[in-house]
């Protein structure tokens, strides 16, 4: 009897989705709201909804698309999934959740009536992900609002019905990964590493970021000139960096990719887009070249921290022409100040044409090789430039950013950036950290769990560290260390991660320093512990993350495409799961093959 009920229930899901409807809710700039119900026909578990570009009136302020199957009621089994890794169960009576610029163009929901994932393929950079809960009724929907009055393409959403083993959040992520692979947007890490020894090296070893020097942040002088520029604090000279390298070798660390931060003129965020001359107080260009060669001779990879997005008026190449226009001739700028003062945003087209082509070659001439790091790009949504001299919509901007990253990849062997926005995923090899969330802090409203949605899509494609607080993991809590493993992270270490005068230490209150030889040895001992823990797992970077689930409170299972399973136990006492013993606050590995997924 149960089997027949299952068949009828399954048919009910198919019937619901085949006869699905979407309410198109359009808001005009004058406040007028109109609603139209449109059918959505599924075939083989897939349906595409489209609003032609020509059908969007110029007085349109926003368009909400509310599907009848993207709804649930309080108390029902299931959950909703946001693309930033936030998952919520249907437990609340009221509330509202908004993600103004989703890092990936996907969302999904699992209810007793079925499971689906939506992939926004048309105007994906111009919507906000929203969830409304009223009187216990949940509605999950995209709200197209960013410059939607001037669309540059059709609005398109592909909906996929997920069933069986695919009917969970891991299945949602796998479907998007399949889309990215099938369209040729991304290529697996294993294939790219065959053509780039620098990328293969980076996958096998941790990243170690070295902050050489910086000016006060936030800056006491918003619009700096050479006459009132605050002094730069030179902390790690190039000679001192060579001492770090020597200590790495002495302690037997077999590999690391050093990323030098603030080697440029006036240190970290000192005078972008001006880079040269190499900062004199650190030792100058000749000493930098010597330091790079020294590290490479010891077997380590060395890359540069760069930036083609931010600009400061103090730069010797300052020109308002290349800055993005906000509105009415106002230059687009950041809300706060950094080392060089008030930050202005460079148009991606101008960044490529005026700086990336020239500067990439000059940086490479210093001797750097590896995953060239370009700050900020993947930490912010694709921008729109309204300057009439170089106008760009969001898709055009994403293409120029992708071209800058591809230039870095071709020049240095790979390219990296800061966060998890995937509008140029095809040119991105590594992200510094996926999320700014603190994984063990209280959950936001309507959210009950943080899940590795980015890793379920991109592990085996893009290297990543899961959270900002995962940086310098061995000196963080045991739970932070476990989260790095559970989420398949590549370890990242940072000398002087703490540098803001505000005390906003987004990478944690613990730090690695090298002010004297004792501190240097201690810091390298920390990195050695983290490296030793990572090396047995490094080959997993070539495998996809195929599954993730909470088995019980504080007990998680992560499954990889090579058959490896990692069981993470956050409890204060040991646990046995299906015959596998997992020590307290530790993890256990099941199903490992000899050499795992190594090449």
C-alpha positions, 0 to 999 in steps of 0.5 A: 500500500505504501508503494502505491501511495508513493506513486500517487504522491509522486504523480501529485508533485508532477501534476503540480509542477506541470500545471505551475503558475507564476505571478508577475508582480510589476511595480512602476516608478509612480507606485502603481502595482500590477499582477499577472498570472502566467503558466509555467510548463515543465517537461522532463523536470525542466521549465524556463520562464522568460520576460522579453527585454522588449516587454519591460517598460521604461517606467518599470521599477521592479518585477517580482516573480512568485511561483506557486510551488516556491511556497510553504506553510509554517510547520511543514517539512522542508526548507528554503535555500539562499545562494549565500549558504543560508538555509531556513526551516518553516518555523516562523509566523512572520518575517522578511529576508532580503539578499540584495545582490546574490553571489550566485544566481540560484535559489531553491526550496524543498517542501512536502510537494516537491523540491526545486532549484531555480537558476537565473540565466537572464539578467542574473546580476540585477535581482535581489533574492527575497523571502516573505513570511506572512501569517505563517506562509512562506514565499520565496522569489526573485525581485528584479530591481537593479536598473530593470527599467533599462534591461540589456537582455531578457529576464530568464529563469530555468526551474528544475524539479529535483527528485530522489537523491537529488531532492536536497540542497546538495542536489540544488548545488549539483544542478547548478554545477552541471549547468556551469560545466555543461555551458563551458563556463567553468572547467574542473580544477583537475583539467586546468591543473594539467596545464598549469604547474602553478595551479597544481602547486597552489592546490597542494599547499596553503596560501600564506599572506604577508602584509608588509606595511600599511598607512592608518585605516581608516585614513585620518586624511580622506583626500591625501596629497604627497604633502599630507599623506600619513606615514606608512608603517613598514612591518615586514621588510623584504629582508624580514620576508626572506627570514620567514622563508628560511624559517619555513625551510628550517621547520620542514614546510614542504610548500606554500604559496606566499602572497605579498600584500603591500609591497607596492608604493606606500603599502597595502591600499597605499596609492592605487592604481599607482603601483610603482615604484616598489615601496622603498622603506621595505627595501625597494625593487632590487630587494623585492626581486631578491626576496622572490628569487630566494623563496622560489629557490627554497621551493615556494611559490610567490605571488603579488597582491594587486588591485584594479578596482580602487583608486585614490586621488593621491595616485600619480596616475589619478584621472577622474576619467576612468572612475565610474560615474554614479549619477549626475556626474558624481564619481562613485566612491566607497563609504569609508576610507582606507590606506590611501584615503577615500576610495573611488571605483574604477570602471572595469573597461578602463581598468582593463584598458588603462591598467591591467594590460600594462601593470600585469606585465610589469608585475610579472617582470619582478619574478612573481608566479602563481595565483595572482591575487586581485583584491575585491573583484569577487567580493562585490556584485558586477557593477554598472558604469553610467559614465557616457565615455565608457558605459557598461551594463552588468554583463559587460562589466563582468566580461571586462573583469573576467578579461582582467582575471584571464590576463592574470591567469595567462601571465602568472599561471592562475588568478585569485580574488577575495570572495564568492561572487561567481560572475567570472567563475570561469577565470577564477582559480581561488577565493580568499574566503567564501563568507564574512559570516561568523559560522558560530554566531547567532543565525540571522532572522529566518535562518537556521543553518549555514551550509556550504552551498558555494563549495557544493557547486565549486569545490573541485573547480575553485579553491576556497577558504570557507569563512574569514574566521577560518584564516589562521585556523590552528590558532582559532577554536577547534570548531573553526578548525573543523569547519575548514575541513567540513567545508573542504577548505584550502588553509589560508594564513595571514601575517598581520591580519589585524591592522585596522585602527577601529578594532574591526578584526574580520579575520578574528582576534588571533594573529600571526606576527614576526616582530622578533625571532621568537614570534617568527618561529612561533608563527611558522610552527602554527603554519607547520601544524596547519600544513601537516593537517592539510597535506593528507587532504590536499588531493580532495581539492580535485574532487567535487563536493557531492553531498553535505548533511547534518546527521544529528546535532553537531555531527555533519557528513561531507561526501566527495565525488571520489568516494571520500566521506568526512564526518565532523563531530563538534561535540565535546564527547566522541561519537560512533556513526555506522561503525566509525569512531569520531573523537570529540571535536574532531573528524574521521575519514571514511572511504579514502582510496590510496592517493585519493584524487591526486593527479 
